[in-house]
Amino acid sequence: MARKCDICGRGPKTIIKRTHAHKAIRTRQLLNLRTIKIKGKKKRVCMKCLKKVYKKK
């Protein structure tokens, strides 16, 4: 299963961290995903979209 939001489709970002010696280290920055039920189906939703869902209610 991919680490993507089922609503907006956002996925993990690739970022470059720098050490004290200024070496470049590539890492993945993952989303804050939550599993919730929407209309009886389980969906993996990022917190940005989850706030929008609860704001509409």
Residue pairs with C-beta under 8 A, 6 or more apart in sequence:
1 44
2 11
3 11
3 12
3 30
3 31
3 33
3 44
4 10
4 11
4 31
4 44
5 11
5 31
5 33
5 44
5 45
5 46
5 48
5 49
6 43
6 44
6 45
7 43
7 45
7 46
7 49
7 53
8 46
8 48
8 49
10 31
10 46
10 48
11 31
12 28
12 29
12 30
12 31
13 28
13 29
14 26
14 27
14 28
14 29
15 26
15 27
15 28
15 29
16 24
16 25
16 26
16 27
17 24
17 25
17 26
17 27
18 24
18 25
19 25
31 46
31 47
32 46
32 47
33 44
33 45
33 46
34 44
34 45
34 46
34 47
34 50
35 42
35 43
35 44
35 45
36 42
36 43
36 45
36 50
36 53
37 43
38 45
38 53
45 53
